[in-house]
Amino acid sequence: MLFLVVALFLFGVLMGTAGHVPVPVTVVAGLAIVAWLAVFFTKERRKAAKEGGR
């Protein structure tokens, strides 16, 4: 999943809307997406562990 995030980030910087905004804004947006994915992954992992333990 991390590979996809990095690939989409690079693609966006080179060709998309991210190419038209300053680099720091793009980096902050990328970090926000990575943080959201990490929270989502953690929640799903805990949920799966809880359900598997029953």
VENTA-V253365 format. One record per residue. RES is the residue in three letters. PHI is phi in whole degrees, 0 to 359 (999 if undefined). D_LAST is the distance of its C-alpha to the last C-alpha in Angstrom with 1 decimal. Layout:
# VENTA-V253365
res = <RES;RES>
phi = <PHI;PHI>
d_last = <D_LAST;D_LAST>
This chain:
# VENTA-V253365
res = <MET;LEU;PHE;LEU;VAL;VAL;ALA;LEU;PHE;LEU;PHE;GLY;VAL;LEU;MET;GLY;THR;ALA;GLY;HIS;VAL;PRO;VAL;PRO;VAL;THR;VAL;VAL;ALA;GLY;LEU;ALA;ILE;VAL;ALA;TRP;LEU;ALA;VAL;PHE;PHE;THR;LYS;GLU;ARG;ARG;LYS;ALA;ALA;LYS;GLU;GLY;GLY;ARG>
phi = <999;297;301;296;298;295;297;293;298;295;297;296;294;282;232;257;301;299;286;255;249;299;303;300;294;296;296;297;297;297;294;296;294;297;297;298;296;294;296;300;299;296;298;294;295;294;297;294;293;295;290;286;278;281>
d_last = <28.2;30.4;33.1;33.1;33.5;36.4;38.0;37.9;39.2;42.1;42.9;43.0;45.3;47.6;47.9;46.2;46.4;45.3;48.6;50.5;48.9;49.4;47.3;45.8;44.5;42.9;41.3;39.9;38.5;37.0;35.4;34.0;32.4;30.9;29.6;28.0;26.4;25.1;23.5;22.0;20.7;19.2;17.5;16.1;14.9;13.1;11.6;10.5;9.1;7.1;5.8;5.6;3.8;0.0>
